[in-house]
Amino acid sequence: MKVNTQSINFNIDQKLVNFIQKRMNKLDLFYDKIIMADVFLKVENTSEKENKVFEAKLSVPGDSLVVKKKCKSFEEGVDTAVHILERQLKKRKEKICHQTS
């Protein structure tokens, strides 16, 4: 799957890009019609520990799924968002299977 990763107000290191790509690729196991994914990473200027914002937008035929998470680290955000997207994709697949049967 093609994953476009964009970082806002900071430079992203290749290790994090690879980590995101690897995690997002797992979503193909749950739904094989994913067209692409857009990932946005942002660091908010706050005194809170949870100042990392991870946003993912999955493009699937006829729709798009969006998840936005605020966490202490981007890795935590990726894991949480991918878990949520897994559930959404499973539901979507079930819904499509029930419509065709």
N, C-alpha and C positions, 0 to 999 in steps of 0.2 A: 504494500500500500504506500502511496506517496504521502509523506507527511511534511507540510510546510511549517517550519518552526520559526517564529519571530520573537525576538526579545525587545522589550520596550524600555528605554533608558539605561540599558547595561549591555555589555558584551557577553554572549553565551559561549561557554567552552564546549569543545567537540565531545567531551565525555558525556555531558548532559544531553546533547543532541542525539548521540548514539543510544543513551538510556531511554529517551523518549521514543525514538524510532522502534527500539526493541519491544517496549511495552505496548505501543500502539499496534504493532504487527500482530500481537496475540489476539486482537479483536477480530482478525480475519477467520479465526477458528470458530467464532460464534455466528458470523454473518459474512458470507463470501461476496456480497454485492457492494461492499464499501468502495466508493469512487476515490475519495481522498480525505485527508484530515488537515485542518488548519489548527495550529497550536500557538497560543500567545502567552508569553511569560512577562510578568511585570512585577517590579518591586515598588511597593507603596512607601512613601515617606512618612512613616508613623513610628511611634516609640514602641508599638506592640511587637511581640515576637512573631505573631502570624502576619507578616507583611508581604509574603510571596503569593502572587495570584497566578493560578494556572487555569487557562481557559482552552477548551478543545471543542472544535466544531467538526463533526463527522458528516460528510456528504454521502447520502445513500439515494438510490433512485426515488425521485419524487418527494424527497424530504431531507431535512438535516437535523442532527441531534447535537445539542449544545450542553456542555457541562462547565461550570465555573467553580473553582475551589480556592479558598484562601488558607494557606498553611504556613508552617515554620520553614519548610524546605520545599524546593520544586519536586524533589524525588517523592516526597510524601503526597504532594498534590497530584503527580502523575499516577501514582498507585491508586489513590482514592478515586480519581476521575475515570481511570480505566475500569475499575471495579463497577462504577455506576453505569458506564457505557456498556459493559458486558450485560448487565441486567436489562438495559433498554433494548439492546440488540436481540437478546433472547426473547423478550416479550414481542418485539416486532416480528421476529421469525415465526413464533407461535401463531400470531395473529394472521400472518400471510398464509401459513399452512392450513389454518382453520377455514379461511376464505376459499381456498382452492379445493378443499375436500367436501 
